[in-house]
Amino acid sequence: MEEIIDQLAFEKQLWQRGIELIAGVDEVGRGCLFGDVVSAAVVLPTGLVLEGINDSKKLSEKKREQLYDQIVEHAIAYSIACIPAHIVDIMNIKQASRLAMKQAVEGLTIKPEYMLIDAETIELPIPQEAIVKGDAKSQSIGAASILAKVTRDRLCKHEWNERYPEYQLDKHKGYGTKLHNELILEHGPTPMHRKTFLRKLLGEQLEDRWNRMNVQARASD
């Protein structure tokens, strides 16, 4: 039988201490080959219960969209931050994710009294707790996860897909699926692909492709 989790347990402990402005913070896109890592911070009203909040990856797209609207409607404040692929390559994904989280919190229109964060720490002078798998254990973190996931998926389906239609980003959302890998090998990486990720996963195949292209280019000269 599946364990029933009180997703307000962490929040209730803080409410009992008189802490009400609690920011849930999470990010998505950490494992993608393409595009920004996207973070969200959200402050929900004390005592609010939103049915269905969970780790965004465990929810259907339709459910995420419904919850996104509810979260935005009820939130005291929320903020989204994006760190592009070339910065991910410079900083590494862990530091880029932390930076995205920090920027999301700094973008809130109110300063939170406390932060609940999904398995990370943020360099801000605000009391905080890192919770492993927090998006499934805390309503605040789960809500941030949904805001970030829906935002990034919308970018993949619309803006980014329109910019690079040959990569079919609306289907794989930038993750390293078989389809995406094949399209990278066919077309080469875009400026929005994370070069450090590609070298790890597709390095030899990409190098072979580029070598063949160079040979063909020299032969046609």
N, C-alpha and C positions, 0 to 999 in steps of 0.2 A: 504494500500500500504506500502511495506517495506521501512523503512527509509534508504536513501543512506548516507553512512558514508564515509567521506574523511579519508582514512586510513593513510594519510601522514600529517594530520593536526598538530599533535604534533611535527613531524619532521620538518615541514615547519617553525614553530615558532622558533625552535632552529637554523635552517639554517639561518634565517633572523638575528639572533644574532651572526652569524659567527661560530657557533658550528657545526662541520661536522662529527666528530667521535662519532657517537651515537650508543650505544650498546642496543639492545633489549634483554630482559632477561625473561625467563619463565621456568616453570617446569611441568612435567607430572608424574603421578603415585602416587599422594598424597593419593588417596582413595583406593589404591590396598591392598589386603591382602598378596600379594607375591612380593618379589623382591625389587630392588633399586628404589628410587626416582631419576629421571633423569632430569637434568637441561641443558639448552643451553643458550649461549650468542652469539650474532651475530652483526657484524658491517657491514652495507650495504653502498654502495657508495651514495654520495649526488645526489639526483634527480632520482635515480633508481625507476622505477615502475614495480612491479611484479604482473601481473594480477592473481587473484584468491586467494591471501593470505587472510587467515581468521583464526579464532579459529580452531585449528587442529581437534578438536572433531566434527566439522561441515562438514569436508571434507571427501570424500571417501578415502579408502586406496590407490587406484590408483592415485588420484589427489595429495595426500600427497607425494607419492613417486616421482611424476613428479616435484613438487615444491621443494622437498628436493634437487634434482639434480640442479635445477636452482639457489637455494639459495647458495649452496656450490660453484657453478661455479662463481657467481657474487660477493660473499662476500669479503670484504677487510680482514676480519678475523672472525673465529668462533671457539667455544670451547664447549665441552660437559663434564659434571661432573656427577658422580653417587655416591649416598650415600646408602650403603647396609642396608638390613633389620635390622640387629642387632644393628646398630647405630640409626636407626629410633626408635627402642624400647627403647634405652637408652636416647635419646635426646627429643623425641616426634616428631611428623611429621612436625609441623610448623617450629621448629628449624632446623630439618634435611633438609627441603626444602630451608630454607634460607642459610644454609651451602652449599648446592648443587649449588645454584645461585651464591654465593660468589666465590666458586671454579671455576665455569664456567667463570666468569669475569676475575678472576686471571689467567686463562689459555689462555686468548687471547694473541696473539703475539704483539698486540699494546694496549696501554692504552687508553680507551675511555675518551672523554671529558665529556660525559653525559650518564646516564643510564635511559632508559624507562623500567619499571618493571611491570609485571602483579600483581597488588594488593599486593605488598610486599615492604619491605625496606631491603637493604643490608648494612651490616656494613663495608663499604669501604669509604675512603675519596674522593669520586667522586660525584659530583652533580647528583641528581636523582629525578625521579618522579614515584610514584606508581599510576597506572591507573587501576581502577576496570574494569574487563572484557577487559583488555588491548589487549588481543590477537585478539579481534574483532575490535579494534579501532585504533591500531597502526600497520603499516606494519612491523616495526622492531620487535615488541613483537610477532606478528603473525608468523614471520619467525622463531623466536626462539622456539615458540611452536611446529612448524612443525618439526624442527630438533630434538627436544627432543622426540616428539611422535614417529617419525619414528625410532629413535635409540632404544627406549624402546620396541617398537613392534617387531623389528628385533631380539632383545635379547630373547623375549618371544617365537618367532616362531622358532628360531634356537638354540642358545647356551643353554638357560634355558630349552627349551622343550626337547632337547637331553639329558640333565642332569637328568630331572625328567619327563619322557614320560608319566607316569601313571596319571599325573595331567592335561594333555591336555592344556598346557599353550598357545599353538598356537590358541586355540579357544576363551578363555576368557581373555587373557592377564593379568591374575593375579587379576582381579576384583572379587568382591564377588557375582558372579552369582550363580544361583541354581546348575548348574553343578559343579562349583568349590567347593561350600560348601559341596556338596555330596561326592566329591572326597577327600576332607580333612577329612571328617568323616570316610570315608572308609579306607584311608591309613595313617591318622595322618599327622601332619604338618612336613614340611621339615625344614632344617636349614635356608632356605631363606624365610620362612613365617614370617610375623610380629606378634610376639606372643601377643603384647598388643592389636592388632586389633582383633585377634582371640578370645581373652578372652571377648571382648565386644560383638562380633557378634555370636560366636558359643560356648561360655564358657560352658553352662550347657550341651549341646549336646556332646561336646568333653570330658567333665568330665565324663559323663555317659559311653561313649565309652571306655575311659581309665579304668574306674572301672570294666567294663565287661571283658576287656582284662586281667586285674590283677586277677580277679576271675578265669578266664579260665586257666591262667598260673599257679595259685596255685593248681587248680584241677588236672592239668596234672603232677604236681611234684610227 
